[in-house]
Amino acid sequence: MSMEDSSKLLYRLDSRNKITLLISCAPILLLLVFPTSFMLFDGGAKLAMGAVLAAILLYNLFEKLNFRYIEIYEDKIIIAKLFTKIKIAKDDVASCHFKSFPFMPYKVDIITKKEGHKRKFYSIDGLNFNESKRICWFVLLSDSEHKF
């Protein structure tokens, strides 16, 4: 067994609630009506503007849906997306917080320390309060003794 695999798993989230995920995607789906109307009924500059806006909205929708699981170990965090796995050392995490707007599901943001002039930003949408609270708790946890 390698040193990488010997750390203890603290928390794992395999899937999100389908209803909260649909609620978090609904605003983007509603906003897609406007660029498609530009693309269907007008030509020229409005067609190009509608295509660019639709591409941006579809990218945001894909980012919300692009999640398989998160595993939080004593020394690292693994976020599995559709095609990649992202490994973050716990020492590299600068902050983790969760937020929600009224009538919307929770969102967790994990921000790493600066590398040069950049910070890496990882976001997980469509969570309920307990899932988001536990993810932030275990990401920021420095001692392995915990009771839930």
Disulfide bonds with the S-S distance in Angstrom:
none
